[in-house]
């Protein structure tokens, strides 16, 4: 009877990915911070690519810069509405994890919003505005 229990125990724990157990709160917080930093790098890369690709359109570039500054203000206000300032320890030791996970989510959403200017839209889209037009099939 002992052998099947041991085999079951081994099967369960070998099926769990190594990152799923034995991780401290500090390690989870640090991982969430790294994920946010990676998302932020990707956002900045996308933003710089758009600025470079659209440099011949100064009106667009000026408005994109303004929009991005306002988005940062909105993001910060959104974070403060999600986690208003409270006394230290109010949100617990998981707070850095939650904060950075939320920041990463908002940042990834913004990157997706901006990427349309790099991808472009198909010819015939009457509402493309400043987004570049791509030929069908490309």
Buried (B, 14 or more C-beta within 10 A) or exposed (E): EEEEEEEEEEEEEEEEEEEEEEEEEEEBBBBBBEBBBEBBEBBEEBBEBBBEEBEEEEEBBEEBEEEBEEBEEEBEEBBEEEBEEEEEEEBEEEBBBBBBBBBBEBBBEBBEEBBEBEEBBEEEEEEBEEBBEBEEEE
